[in-house]
Amino acid sequence: MANTQAISGAMKQAALGAVVDGKTLKAALYLASATTNGTNAAYTATGEVSGTNYSAGGVSVTNANTAGLTSTTAYWTPSASITFTTVTLATAFDAVMIYSTTDTNRNLGVFTFGSQTITAGTFTLTMPTNDSSTGLIRFA
Amino acid sequence: MDGHIFTTYGWLPAERVELRETVTHDDEHIRLVRVDKYMRQTGEWIGNDINGQIKKGHDLAALQAQL
């Protein structure tokens, strides 16, 4: 047997849990022309989409999961799809920010996809399996 | 609204709307399908939905090296 250097899984789970467990979350969409990324500490209205049936700040994110741990990888995923219902967003958008209104709108992550427009329709983001391989946010 | 589809004309009975799917983005992280909606009787385009399946989220990998 030999000693192995590592950051503990328990620490990763605690760190992730501190920012997601029990928090009130929202998801906002951003224009393809925006520059939203990991340097955004919090939700910003700059570059956010606008259009019919889209409210500034976005939609609520269902958050029934707590940070999990498998081996040394902590993980978390929203517990339901994120849905923007019957919207018209005519200017191309390609990113969603998930942020915590509990913690002064802290940006938890920006997730990009191909440039899209939508007319009189519903945009549904179905979440991945909540585990250490595919969870939406993972501390490996 | 059950049995109805939202369009540029508002909610229409599903039988009046033709749906056509196109995969617009597909990588290891996400697959996006655009569903264009057409008036079945006239062929008029009356809107679109987008269905995204996130396959895999973001990793924050800890760099753990010997001191």
Backbone of each chain as ProteinMPNN parsed JSONL, in Angstrom:
{"seq_chain_A": "MANTQAISGAMKQAALGAVVDGKTLKAALYLASATTNGTNAAYTATGEVSGTNYSAGGVSVTNANTAGLTSTTAYWTPSASITFTTVTLATAFDAVMIYSTTDTNRNLGVFTFGSQTITAGTFTLTMPTNDSSTGLIRFA", "coords_chain_A": {"N_chain_A": [[0.853, -1.206, 0.0], [0.391, 2.299, -0.633], [0.63, 5.778, 0.109], [-1.653, 8.208, -1.203], [-1.892, 11.212, -2.897], [-4.48, 13.629, -2.806], [-7.369, 15.684, -3.345], [-10.015, 15.653, -1.176], [-13.005, 13.749, -1.73], [-15.11, 14.302, -0.065], [-14.675, 16.964, 0.587], [-15.025, 18.179, -1.889], [-17.722, 17.577, -2.333], [-18.897, 18.964, -0.224], [-18.18, 21.566, -0.904], [-19.478, 21.94, -3.368], [-22.1, 21.437, -2.57], [-22.512, 23.583, -0.882], [-23.135, 25.641, -2.551], [-25.297, 24.835, -4.057], [-27.204, 23.174, -2.709], [-30.467, 23.254, -1.677], [-30.861, 25.784, -2.679], [-32.422, 28.605, -4.281], [-32.962, 28.712, -7.621], [-32.418, 30.07, -10.919], [-32.75, 30.276, -14.515], [-31.332, 31.863, -17.242], [-31.406, 33.081, -20.591], [-29.046, 33.799, -23.205], [-27.978, 36.052, -25.785], [-26.466, 35.115, -28.895], [-24.607, 36.945, -29.613], [-23.643, 37.91, -27.262], [-21.288, 38.079, -24.453], [-21.143, 36.254, -22.341], [-19.848, 34.375, -19.692], [-17.601, 32.322, -17.695], [-16.427, 34.318, -16.214], [-18.377, 35.985, -15.396], [-19.625, 36.906, -12.423], [-22.133, 36.926, -11.432], [-25.683, 36.84, -12.251], [-26.439, 38.663, -15.169], [-28.028, 41.28, -16.918], [-27.08, 42.134, -19.254], [-26.812, 41.409, -22.566], [-28.759, 39.516, -22.382], [-31.508, 37.645, -23.67], [-34.514, 38.901, -25.224], [-38.05, 39.0, -25.653], [-41.287, 37.856, -26.809], [-43.228, 36.598, -24.202], [-40.999, 36.007, -22.696], [-39.496, 36.587, -19.696], [-37.424, 38.971, -18.126], [-34.529, 37.807, -16.502], [-35.228, 35.205, -16.637], [-36.301, 31.782, -16.123], [-37.588, 29.738, -13.419], [-35.608, 27.201, -11.863], [-35.964, 23.863, -11.146], [-35.003, 22.471, -8.136], [-34.424, 19.932, -6.556], [-32.468, 18.154, -6.019], [-29.591, 17.29, -4.079], [-26.071, 17.928, -3.658], [-24.235, 15.21, -4.85], [-22.066, 12.332, -4.311], [-19.719, 10.248, -5.71], [-17.234, 8.011, -5.305], [-14.544, 10.034, -5.67], [-15.723, 12.125, -6.955], [-17.813, 14.838, -6.993], [-21.181, 15.827, -7.671], [-23.96, 17.432, -9.342], [-27.264, 18.111, -10.474], [-29.969, 19.886, -11.922], [-33.324, 19.025, -10.931], [-35.332, 18.777, -12.743], [-36.485, 19.37, -16.116], [-35.516, 22.382, -17.809], [-37.556, 24.901, -18.86], [-38.725, 27.098, -21.308], [-41.549, 28.608, -22.028], [-43.804, 28.863, -24.725], [-42.523, 30.993, -26.2], [-41.209, 33.721, -28.157], [-38.279, 34.309, -29.625], [-36.512, 36.1, -31.515], [-33.973, 36.952, -32.16], [-30.815, 35.5, -32.491], [-29.791, 33.114, -30.046], [-27.587, 31.438, -27.747], [-26.832, 30.413, -25.301], [-27.218, 29.453, -21.865], [-27.53, 30.622, -18.59], [-27.244, 29.401, -15.354], [-28.239, 30.452, -12.241], [-28.025, 31.54, -8.802], [-30.502, 32.826, -6.913], [-30.676, 32.927, -4.239], [-28.161, 33.465, -3.336], [-27.276, 36.19, -3.921], [-27.651, 36.24, -6.735], [-25.627, 34.607, -7.759], [-23.582, 33.326, -10.309], [-23.761, 30.097, -11.397], [-23.066, 28.569, -13.543], [-22.4, 28.664, -17.058], [-23.844, 27.471, -19.947], [-23.444, 26.379, -23.173], [-24.897, 26.111, -26.46], [-25.763, 25.291, -29.844], [-26.398, 28.071, -32.058], [-29.619, 29.485, -31.934], [-33.007, 30.252, -32.896], [-36.376, 31.029, -31.999], [-39.823, 30.727, -32.565], [-42.996, 31.392, -31.488], [-42.982, 29.163, -29.742], [-41.778, 26.427, -27.626], [-38.945, 26.126, -25.635], [-37.073, 23.591, -24.523], [-34.916, 22.293, -22.179], [-33.62, 19.357, -21.455], [-32.413, 17.613, -18.687], [-29.227, 15.958, -17.99], [-28.44, 12.6, -16.876], [-28.22, 12.427, -13.407], [-25.382, 11.914, -12.22], [-21.994, 10.854, -11.423], [-20.692, 10.819, -13.805], [-22.092, 12.201, -15.783], [-23.45, 14.365, -14.696], [-24.757, 17.741, -14.427], [-23.127, 19.707, -13.253], [-19.947, 19.008, -12.197], [-17.479, 18.15, -9.847], [-14.513, 16.945, -10.255]], "CA_chain_A": [[0.0, 0.0, 0.0], [1.127, 3.55, -0.661], [-0.208, 6.959, 0.294], [-2.046, 8.849, -2.461], [-2.303, 12.62, -2.713], [-5.785, 13.891, -3.418], [-8.358, 16.54, -2.696], [-11.012, 14.667, -0.762], [-14.343, 13.813, -2.304], [-15.982, 14.947, 0.917], [-14.495, 18.408, 0.458], [-15.665, 18.586, -3.145], [-19.168, 17.515, -2.145], [-19.273, 20.065, 0.662], [-18.032, 22.825, -1.648], [-20.568, 22.012, -4.349], [-23.344, 21.536, -1.823], [-22.644, 24.917, -0.295], [-23.662, 26.603, -3.533], [-26.5, 24.357, -4.746], [-28.189, 22.517, -1.852], [-31.553, 24.067, -1.131], [-30.855, 27.148, -3.195], [-33.415, 28.989, -5.282], [-32.186, 28.898, -8.847], [-33.087, 30.489, -12.145], [-31.979, 30.094, -15.742], [-31.535, 32.952, -18.19], [-30.843, 32.829, -21.914], [-28.206, 34.887, -23.694], [-27.808, 36.197, -27.215], [-25.235, 34.592, -29.465], [-23.677, 38.072, -29.691], [-23.21, 38.285, -25.914], [-19.991, 37.536, -24.019], [-21.389, 35.687, -21.027], [-18.945, 33.241, -19.481], [-17.261, 32.033, -16.309], [-15.98, 35.508, -15.486], [-19.551, 36.647, -14.818], [-19.8, 36.428, -11.053], [-23.557, 36.873, -11.121], [-26.605, 37.093, -13.359], [-26.375, 39.98, -15.784], [-29.03, 41.525, -17.955], [-26.343, 42.479, -20.473], [-26.776, 40.315, -23.527], [-29.857, 38.571, -22.19], [-32.506, 37.691, -24.734], [-35.809, 39.488, -24.922], [-39.032, 38.603, -26.637], [-42.628, 37.553, -26.335], [-43.362, 35.606, -23.135], [-39.747, 35.814, -21.953], [-39.335, 37.594, -18.648], [-36.029, 39.223, -17.753], [-34.142, 36.959, -15.385], [-35.436, 33.831, -17.047], [-37.287, 30.917, -15.473], [-37.15, 29.005, -12.235], [-34.992, 25.889, -12.049], [-36.365, 22.95, -10.079], [-33.75, 22.087, -7.474], [-34.688, 18.987, -5.477], [-31.283, 17.321, -5.786], [-28.456, 17.833, -3.341], [-24.803, 17.49, -4.242], [-23.934, 13.803, -4.604], [-20.645, 11.962, -4.326], [-19.336, 8.883, -6.058], [-15.776, 7.975, -5.179], [-14.064, 11.384, -5.338], [-16.366, 13.108, -7.832], [-19.075, 15.408, -6.537], [-21.989, 16.16, -8.844], [-25.305, 17.965, -9.095], [-28.057, 18.394, -11.665], [-31.356, 20.264, -11.621], [-34.159, 17.836, -10.836], [-36.344, 18.763, -13.804], [-36.112, 20.118, -17.317], [-35.675, 23.834, -17.802], [-38.477, 25.133, -19.977], [-39.165, 28.455, -21.635], [-42.8, 28.2, -22.661], [-44.496, 29.702, -25.714], [-41.743, 32.222, -26.386], [-40.66, 34.09, -29.457], [-36.967, 34.934, -29.467], [-36.166, 36.183, -32.931], [-32.536, 37.183, -32.29], [-30.146, 34.235, -32.162], [-29.261, 32.921, -28.708], [-26.837, 30.185, -27.733], [-26.304, 30.074, -23.983], [-28.077, 29.582, -20.693], [-26.828, 30.757, -17.307], [-27.976, 28.998, -14.147], [-27.729, 31.288, -11.159], [-28.679, 31.363, -7.505], [-31.057, 34.058, -6.356], [-30.431, 32.88, -2.792], [-26.816, 33.984, -3.076], [-27.06, 37.424, -4.713], [-27.619, 35.917, -8.159], [-24.344, 34.0, -8.12], [-23.527, 32.512, -11.523], [-23.283, 28.735, -11.152], [-22.463, 28.033, -14.761], [-22.933, 29.035, -18.365], [-23.869, 26.284, -20.803], [-23.706, 26.832, -24.538], [-25.423, 25.177, -27.453], [-25.719, 25.943, -31.142], [-27.223, 29.263, -32.208], [-31.023, 29.133, -32.15], [-34.103, 31.199, -32.765], [-37.602, 30.297, -31.735], [-41.015, 31.532, -32.839], [-44.238, 30.802, -30.961], [-42.642, 27.802, -29.394], [-41.253, 26.108, -26.311], [-37.553, 25.69, -25.593], [-36.936, 22.668, -23.406], [-33.587, 21.719, -21.931], [-33.741, 18.179, -20.608], [-31.167, 17.454, -17.96], [-28.574, 14.655, -18.093], [-28.516, 11.75, -15.695], [-27.512, 13.046, -12.291], [-24.396, 11.021, -11.621], [-20.632, 11.389, -11.445], [-20.169, 10.838, -15.186], [-22.84, 13.088, -16.692], [-24.132, 15.443, -13.984], [-24.594, 19.036, -15.069], [-21.918, 20.295, -12.68], [-19.182, 17.943, -11.532], [-16.148, 18.449, -9.326], [-13.834, 15.649, -10.414]], "C_chain_A": [[0.874, 1.235, 0.0], [0.135, 4.677, -0.406], [-0.502, 7.597, -1.056], [-2.498, 10.262, -2.192], [-3.624, 12.844, -3.426], [-6.516, 14.965, -2.642], [-9.546, 15.63, -2.386], [-12.351, 14.871, -1.455], [-15.299, 14.515, -1.361], [-15.879, 16.462, 0.817], [-15.188, 18.916, -0.807], [-17.191, 18.602, -2.993], [-19.647, 18.668, -1.272], [-19.213, 21.4, -0.085], [-19.169, 22.988, -2.647], [-21.905, 22.182, -3.635], [-23.589, 22.914, -1.246], [-23.28, 25.898, -1.269], [-24.929, 26.114, -4.219], [-27.579, 23.81, -3.815], [-29.216, 23.504, -1.324], [-31.636, 25.48, -1.668], [-31.999, 27.372, -4.182], [-32.672, 29.403, -6.537], [-33.056, 29.371, -9.996], [-32.15, 30.243, -13.328], [-32.352, 31.195, -16.709], [-30.821, 32.63, -19.494], [-30.079, 34.056, -22.403], [-28.041, 34.829, -25.208], [-26.481, 35.602, -27.662], [-24.173, 35.688, -29.586], [-23.141, 38.494, -28.326], [-21.864, 37.639, -25.586], [-20.106, 36.999, -22.603], [-20.517, 34.46, -20.846], [-18.647, 33.073, -17.997], [-16.759, 33.235, -15.526], [-17.159, 36.308, -14.939], [-19.783, 36.067, -13.424], [-21.274, 36.201, -10.732], [-24.376, 37.06, -12.393], [-26.389, 38.514, -13.869], [-27.471, 40.07, -16.828], [-28.365, 41.878, -19.281], [-26.278, 41.249, -21.38], [-27.878, 39.291, -23.354], [-30.862, 38.727, -23.322], [-33.713, 38.487, -24.266], [-36.776, 39.051, -26.011], [-40.356, 38.261, -25.984], [-42.593, 36.396, -25.331], [-42.048, 35.223, -22.461], [-39.621, 36.944, -20.944], [-37.866, 37.735, -18.292], [-35.694, 38.435, -16.496], [-34.385, 35.487, -15.661], [-36.487, 33.093, -16.24], [-36.696, 30.231, -14.251], [-36.592, 27.645, -12.626], [-35.382, 25.015, -10.858], [-35.116, 22.335, -9.454], [-34.009, 21.177, -6.277], [-33.489, 18.098, -5.176], [-30.296, 18.045, -4.889], [-27.182, 17.274, -3.954], [-24.523, 16.045, -3.846], [-22.445, 13.55, -4.674], [-20.515, 10.495, -4.7], [-17.825, 8.849, -6.136], [-15.294, 9.382, -4.823], [-14.645, 12.448, -6.259], [-17.709, 13.539, -7.251], [-19.858, 15.863, -7.75], [-23.347, 16.681, -8.397], [-25.946, 18.277, -10.429], [-29.42, 18.911, -11.229], [-32.254, 19.036, -11.688], [-35.299, 17.807, -11.848], [-35.815, 19.545, -14.996], [-36.294, 21.615, -17.077], [-36.472, 24.189, -19.044], [-38.831, 26.605, -20.095], [-40.376, 28.271, -22.548], [-43.376, 29.277, -23.559], [-43.809, 31.047, -25.906], [-41.472, 32.468, -27.867], [-39.389, 34.87, -29.194], [-36.356, 34.96, -30.862], [-34.683, 36.406, -33.166], [-31.809, 35.961, -31.741], [-29.586, 34.226, -30.741], [-28.557, 31.578, -28.666], [-26.302, 29.79, -26.365], [-27.364, 30.239, -22.917], [-27.17, 29.693, -19.466], [-27.748, 30.258, -16.197], [-27.367, 29.774, -12.995], [-28.592, 31.149, -9.917], [-29.188, 32.689, -6.98], [-30.886, 34.091, -4.839], [-29.126, 33.587, -2.448], [-26.497, 35.128, -4.037], [-26.819, 37.127, -6.189], [-26.286, 35.337, -8.63], [-24.469, 33.129, -9.357], [-22.969, 31.131, -11.174], [-22.625, 28.138, -12.39], [-23.156, 28.545, -15.996], [-22.769, 27.826, -19.274], [-24.266, 26.728, -22.205], [-24.232, 25.699, -25.408], [-25.377, 25.919, -28.781], [-26.692, 27.116, -31.195], [-28.648, 28.883, -32.615], [-31.888, 30.381, -32.232], [-35.366, 30.374, -32.556], [-38.785, 31.238, -31.915], [-42.246, 30.778, -32.357], [-43.997, 29.355, -30.558], [-42.104, 27.657, -27.983], [-39.843, 25.567, -26.444], [-37.382, 24.86, -24.337], [-35.513, 22.157, -23.337], [-33.757, 20.57, -20.946], [-32.392, 17.893, -19.98], [-30.559, 16.063, -18.165], [-28.823, 13.838, -16.833], [-27.661, 12.365, -14.591], [-26.567, 12.029, -11.655], [-23.006, 11.6, -11.856], [-20.037, 11.432, -12.848], [-20.82, 11.908, -16.039], [-23.519, 14.259, -15.996], [-23.817, 16.805, -14.575], [-23.354, 19.778, -14.556], [-21.221, 19.195, -11.89], [-17.85, 18.484, -11.068], [-15.391, 17.127, -9.308], [-12.516, 15.578, -9.638]], "O_chain_A": [[1.969, 1.229, 0.563], [-1.059, 4.539, -0.675], [0.328, 7.528, -1.962], [-3.377, 10.497, -1.363], [-3.856, 12.315, -4.514], [-6.312, 15.135, -1.44], [-10.022, 14.913, -3.266], [-12.772, 15.995, -1.728], [-16.195, 15.238, -1.799], [-16.881, 17.165, 0.946], [-15.852, 19.952, -0.792], [-17.862, 19.521, -3.463], [-20.68, 19.277, -1.55], [-20.084, 22.255, 0.081], [-19.755, 24.066, -2.753], [-22.742, 22.982, -4.054], [-24.731, 23.36, -1.134], [-23.897, 26.878, -0.851], [-25.586, 26.897, -4.906], [-28.765, 23.967, -4.104], [-28.885, 24.459, -0.621], [-32.407, 26.291, -1.158], [-32.473, 26.439, -4.83], [-31.857, 30.326, -6.519], [-34.259, 29.113, -10.042], [-30.947, 30.034, -13.17], [-33.53, 31.438, -16.97], [-29.77, 31.989, -19.502], [-30.413, 35.193, -22.067], [-27.975, 33.764, -25.822], [-25.504, 35.587, -26.913], [-22.98, 35.394, -29.654], [-22.266, 39.357, -28.252], [-21.367, 36.783, -26.318], [-19.249, 37.268, -21.761], [-20.446, 33.604, -21.727], [-19.353, 33.615, -17.147], [-16.673, 33.18, -14.299], [-16.973, 37.204, -14.116], [-20.097, 34.886, -13.272], [-21.617, 35.39, -9.872], [-23.848, 37.389, -13.455], [-26.182, 39.444, -13.089], [-27.798, 39.103, -17.517], [-29.029, 41.916, -20.318], [-25.759, 40.199, -21.001], [-27.935, 38.306, -24.09], [-31.037, 39.818, -23.863], [-33.906, 38.714, -23.071], [-36.378, 38.769, -27.141], [-40.518, 38.365, -24.769], [-41.999, 35.35, -25.592], [-41.986, 34.228, -21.739], [-39.639, 38.12, -21.309], [-37.149, 36.742, -18.171], [-36.476, 38.399, -15.545], [-33.816, 34.622, -14.996], [-37.439, 33.69, -15.738], [-35.48, 30.156, -14.077], [-37.04, 27.023, -13.588], [-35.156, 25.385, -9.706], [-34.28, 21.754, -10.147], [-33.839, 21.587, -5.129], [-33.493, 17.367, -4.186], [-30.182, 19.27, -4.937], [-27.209, 16.277, -4.675], [-24.565, 15.693, -2.667], [-21.662, 14.426, -5.043], [-21.125, 9.621, -4.083], [-17.212, 9.564, -6.928], [-15.623, 9.873, -3.743], [-14.114, 13.556, -6.336], [-18.611, 12.726, -7.046], [-19.265, 16.247, -8.758], [-23.817, 16.433, -7.287], [-25.275, 18.655, -11.389], [-29.975, 18.413, -10.25], [-31.963, 18.101, -12.434], [-36.139, 16.908, -11.811], [-34.832, 20.28, -14.897], [-37.109, 22.044, -16.261], [-36.098, 23.816, -20.156], [-39.187, 27.262, -19.117], [-40.246, 27.836, -23.692], [-43.428, 30.452, -23.194], [-44.433, 32.102, -25.79], [-41.504, 31.557, -28.695], [-39.418, 35.955, -28.613], [-35.766, 33.982, -31.323], [-34.173, 36.093, -34.243], [-32.141, 35.453, -30.67], [-28.986, 35.202, -30.29], [-28.876, 30.679, -29.444], [-25.423, 28.935, -26.265], [-28.282, 31.049, -23.043], [-26.187, 28.966, -19.326], [-28.908, 30.661, -16.122], [-26.154, 29.765, -12.79], [-29.735, 30.698, -9.979], [-28.402, 33.574, -6.641], [-30.945, 35.158, -4.227], [-29.007, 34.226, -1.403], [-25.576, 35.043, -4.85], [-25.913, 37.681, -6.811], [-25.873, 35.556, -9.769], [-25.364, 32.287, -9.442], [-21.835, 31.015, -10.709], [-21.73, 27.299, -12.284], [-24.354, 28.826, -15.982], [-21.692, 27.236, -19.358], [-25.298, 27.372, -22.395], [-24.037, 24.516, -25.13], [-24.979, 27.084, -28.816], [-27.684, 27.148, -30.468], [-28.856, 28.071, -33.516], [-31.536, 31.433, -31.698], [-35.421, 29.19, -32.888], [-38.757, 32.389, -31.479], [-42.498, 29.651, -32.782], [-44.713, 28.446, -30.978], [-41.988, 28.632, -27.241], [-39.572, 24.676, -27.249], [-37.528, 25.361, -23.222], [-34.973, 21.649, -24.32], [-34.006, 20.782, -19.76], [-31.36, 17.926, -20.65], [-31.271, 15.107, -18.472], [-29.357, 14.344, -15.847], [-26.522, 12.77, -14.822], [-26.914, 11.37, -10.675], [-22.855, 12.687, -12.412], [-18.979, 12.027, -13.05], [-20.177, 12.469, -16.927], [-24.122, 15.088, -16.677], [-22.749, 17.01, -15.152], [-22.627, 20.399, -15.331], [-21.82, 18.541, -11.036], [-17.167, 19.195, -11.806], [-15.615, 16.289, -8.435], [-11.833, 14.555, -9.673]]}, "seq_chain_B": "MDGHIFTTYGWLPAERVELRETVTHDDEHIRLVRVDKYMRQTGEWIGNDINGQIKKGHDLAALQAQL", "coords_chain_B": {"N_chain_B": [[-51.818, 23.138, -23.247], [-53.802, 20.433, -23.663], [-53.714, 18.274, -26.475], [-53.384, 20.336, -28.203], [-51.343, 22.617, -30.076], [-48.985, 25.182, -29.715], [-48.774, 28.05, -31.743], [-47.992, 30.562, -34.253], [-50.51, 31.413, -34.616], [-51.621, 31.149, -32.223], [-53.027, 28.74, -29.925], [-53.537, 25.759, -31.589], [-55.519, 22.982, -32.752], [-53.94, 19.817, -32.594], [-54.128, 18.176, -34.821], [-54.201, 19.875, -36.938], [-51.711, 20.723, -37.38], [-48.549, 20.215, -38.792], [-45.577, 18.604, -37.939], [-42.091, 18.962, -38.221], [-38.959, 17.626, -37.749], [-35.577, 18.598, -37.108], [-32.22, 17.92, -36.554], [-30.187, 20.176, -35.067], [-27.891, 20.593, -33.661], [-25.33, 18.661, -32.321], [-23.299, 17.304, -30.068], [-20.823, 16.051, -27.748], [-21.834, 17.068, -25.474], [-24.458, 18.096, -25.752], [-27.578, 17.645, -27.474], [-29.535, 19.082, -29.891], [-32.79, 19.511, -31.094], [-34.701, 20.896, -33.562], [-38.044, 21.716, -33.993], [-40.037, 22.322, -36.483], [-43.091, 23.924, -37.249], [-45.954, 23.527, -39.22], [-48.828, 24.674, -40.986], [-51.095, 22.294, -41.636], [-52.94, 22.241, -43.701], [-52.295, 24.319, -45.483], [-49.557, 24.502, -45.647], [-48.211, 26.589, -44.576], [-45.631, 28.045, -42.624], [-45.597, 28.09, -39.154], [-44.241, 28.527, -36.838], [-41.809, 27.346, -34.342], [-40.464, 24.811, -32.163], [-37.897, 24.031, -29.741], [-36.011, 21.347, -28.737], [-33.838, 20.343, -26.363], [-31.432, 18.034, -25.359], [-29.415, 17.623, -22.768], [-26.455, 15.94, -22.562], [-24.217, 15.654, -21.059], [-22.662, 17.377, -18.454], [-20.659, 20.076, -17.124], [-17.242, 19.653, -16.176], [-15.332, 20.27, -13.258], [-12.161, 19.948, -12.874], [-9.965, 18.78, -10.47], [-6.654, 19.635, -9.942], [-4.237, 17.615, -8.91], [-1.312, 17.404, -7.666], [1.972, 16.259, -6.796], [3.571, 17.796, -4.03]], "CA_chain_B": [[-53.199, 22.777, -23.553], [-53.788, 19.082, -24.206], [-54.247, 18.096, -27.821], [-53.179, 21.55, -28.984], [-49.96, 23.032, -30.283], [-48.891, 26.648, -29.772], [-48.247, 28.509, -33.026], [-48.162, 31.998, -34.486], [-51.951, 31.647, -34.556], [-52.063, 30.729, -30.911], [-53.18, 27.299, -29.752], [-54.29, 25.096, -32.638], [-55.624, 21.523, -32.562], [-52.733, 19.152, -33.089], [-54.328, 17.578, -36.149], [-54.058, 20.898, -37.973], [-50.309, 21.143, -37.436], [-47.559, 19.208, -39.18], [-44.305, 18.832, -37.262], [-40.92, 18.443, -38.919], [-37.814, 17.713, -36.858], [-34.228, 18.676, -37.671], [-31.167, 18.003, -35.549], [-29.413, 21.377, -35.399], [-26.617, 20.599, -32.935], [-25.146, 17.364, -31.65], [-21.925, 17.032, -29.668], [-20.769, 15.173, -26.579], [-22.507, 17.699, -24.339], [-25.875, 18.391, -25.946], [-28.218, 17.406, -28.761], [-30.672, 19.985, -30.053], [-33.703, 19.197, -32.193], [-35.64, 21.972, -33.893], [-39.3, 21.168, -34.499], [-40.779, 23.343, -37.227], [-44.534, 23.68, -37.25], [-46.583, 23.983, -40.461], [-50.264, 24.474, -41.102], [-51.209, 21.093, -42.468], [-53.798, 22.485, -44.865], [-51.728, 25.271, -46.434], [-48.107, 24.435, -45.678], [-47.632, 27.802, -43.983], [-44.806, 27.869, -41.423], [-46.305, 28.749, -38.063], [-43.44, 28.577, -35.622], [-40.936, 26.209, -34.069], [-40.033, 24.474, -30.811], [-36.535, 23.504, -29.659], [-35.855, 20.356, -27.67], [-32.432, 20.092, -26.1], [-31.105, 16.991, -24.379], [-28.045, 17.736, -22.287], [-25.94, 14.587, -22.342], [-23.12, 15.668, -20.104], [-22.439, 18.746, -18.025], [-19.292, 20.594, -17.011], [-16.307, 19.146, -15.165], [-14.286, 21.094, -12.652], [-11.188, 18.92, -12.536], [-8.982, 19.218, -9.487], [-5.287, 19.256, -10.289], [-3.691, 17.097, -7.667], [0.069, 17.038, -7.981], [2.85, 16.14, -5.638], [4.162, 19.084, -3.657]], "C_chain_B": [[-53.183, 21.431, -24.264], [-54.38, 19.05, -25.609], [-54.096, 19.313, -28.703], [-51.692, 21.89, -29.042], [-49.932, 24.543, -30.409], [-48.19, 27.068, -31.054], [-48.371, 30.017, -33.115], [-49.638, 32.381, -34.518], [-52.509, 31.296, -33.185], [-52.174, 29.219, -30.839], [-54.06, 26.742, -30.866], [-54.426, 23.617, -32.311], [-54.454, 20.832, -33.241], [-52.912, 18.602, -34.493], [-54.183, 18.594, -37.267], [-52.598, 21.27, -38.204], [-49.417, 19.964, -37.815], [-46.238, 19.58, -38.526], [-43.166, 18.206, -38.052], [-39.693, 18.687, -38.058], [-36.504, 17.77, -37.635], [-33.248, 18.733, -36.515], [-30.262, 19.171, -35.926], [-28.067, 21.421, -34.687], [-26.5, 19.274, -32.209], [-23.671, 17.185, -31.347], [-21.949, 16.213, -28.385], [-21.553, 15.751, -25.398], [-24.013, 17.834, -24.525], [-26.325, 18.053, -27.353], [-29.462, 18.281, -28.827], [-31.486, 19.577, -31.272], [-34.663, 20.365, -32.368], [-36.881, 21.332, -34.487], [-40.053, 22.304, -35.176], [-42.239, 22.935, -37.353], [-45.141, 24.306, -38.502], [-48.09, 23.742, -40.4], [-50.469, 23.342, -42.09], [-51.968, 21.382, -43.769], [-53.109, 23.343, -45.934], [-50.218, 25.168, -46.579], [-47.426, 25.653, -45.082], [-46.829, 27.448, -42.734], [-45.403, 28.694, -40.305], [-45.549, 28.64, -36.74], [-42.532, 27.375, -35.449], [-40.701, 26.034, -32.579], [-38.57, 24.049, -30.888], [-36.473, 22.55, -28.472], [-34.377, 20.026, -27.518], [-32.265, 18.994, -25.067], [-29.651, 17.178, -23.996], [-27.565, 16.336, -21.954], [-24.97, 14.554, -21.171], [-22.835, 17.105, -19.74], [-20.966, 19.09, -17.975], [-18.525, 19.905, -15.897], [-15.521, 20.285, -14.571], [-13.262, 20.089, -12.153], [-10.16, 19.482, -11.574], [-7.604, 18.721, -9.914], [-4.593, 18.858, -8.997], [-2.29, 16.574, -7.946], [0.889, 16.982, -6.706], [3.467, 17.498, -5.337], [5.647, 19.102, -4.019]], "O_chain_B": [[-52.612, 21.305, -25.347], [-55.389, 19.693, -25.899], [-54.61, 19.341, -29.821], [-50.905, 21.502, -28.179], [-50.749, 25.127, -31.12], [-47.148, 26.52, -31.413], [-48.803, 30.671, -32.166], [-49.969, 33.564, -34.451], [-53.72, 31.163, -33.011], [-51.511, 28.499, -31.585], [-55.188, 27.194, -31.063], [-53.549, 23.047, -31.662], [-54.035, 21.221, -34.331], [-51.961, 18.563, -35.273], [-54.055, 18.214, -38.431], [-52.283, 22.039, -39.113], [-49.511, 18.876, -37.246], [-45.829, 20.741, -38.557], [-43.262, 17.063, -38.498], [-39.414, 19.825, -37.679], [-36.329, 17.106, -38.656], [-33.432, 19.521, -35.588], [-29.639, 19.157, -36.988], [-27.193, 22.201, -35.066], [-27.444, 18.818, -31.564], [-22.873, 16.943, -32.253], [-23.008, 15.73, -27.983], [-21.893, 15.039, -24.452], [-24.769, 17.702, -23.562], [-25.554, 18.159, -28.307], [-30.325, 18.234, -27.95], [-30.937, 19.328, -32.346], [-35.35, 20.765, -31.429], [-36.782, 20.497, -35.385], [-40.641, 23.151, -34.504], [-42.567, 21.763, -37.537], [-44.88, 25.469, -38.812], [-48.559, 22.749, -39.844], [-50.058, 23.432, -43.247], [-51.652, 20.815, -44.814], [-53.306, 23.133, -47.131], [-49.655, 25.693, -47.54], [-46.198, 25.742, -45.082], [-47.272, 26.663, -41.895], [-45.686, 29.878, -40.49], [-46.147, 28.66, -35.664], [-42.487, 26.491, -36.305], [-40.736, 27.004, -31.821], [-38.062, 23.743, -31.967], [-36.836, 22.905, -27.351], [-33.748, 19.494, -28.433], [-32.896, 19.029, -24.011], [-28.754, 16.923, -24.8], [-28.188, 15.629, -21.162], [-24.903, 13.589, -20.409], [-22.771, 17.967, -20.617], [-20.139, 18.498, -18.668], [-19.063, 19.613, -14.829], [-15.082, 21.179, -15.294], [-13.47, 19.449, -11.122], [-9.559, 20.526, -11.826], [-7.417, 17.541, -10.208], [-4.394, 19.683, -8.105], [-2.111, 15.446, -8.405], [0.542, 17.577, -5.686], [3.835, 18.25, -6.24], [6.327, 20.101, -3.785]]}, "name": "protein", "num_of_chains": 2, "seq": "MANTQAISGAMKQAALGAVVDGKTLKAALYLASATTNGTNAAYTATGEVSGTNYSAGGVSVTNANTAGLTSTTAYWTPSASITFTTVTLATAFDAVMIYSTTDTNRNLGVFTFGSQTITAGTFTLTMPTNDSSTGLIRFAMDGHIFTTYGWLPAERVELRETVTHDDEHIRLVRVDKYMRQTGEWIGNDINGQIKKGHDLAALQAQL"}
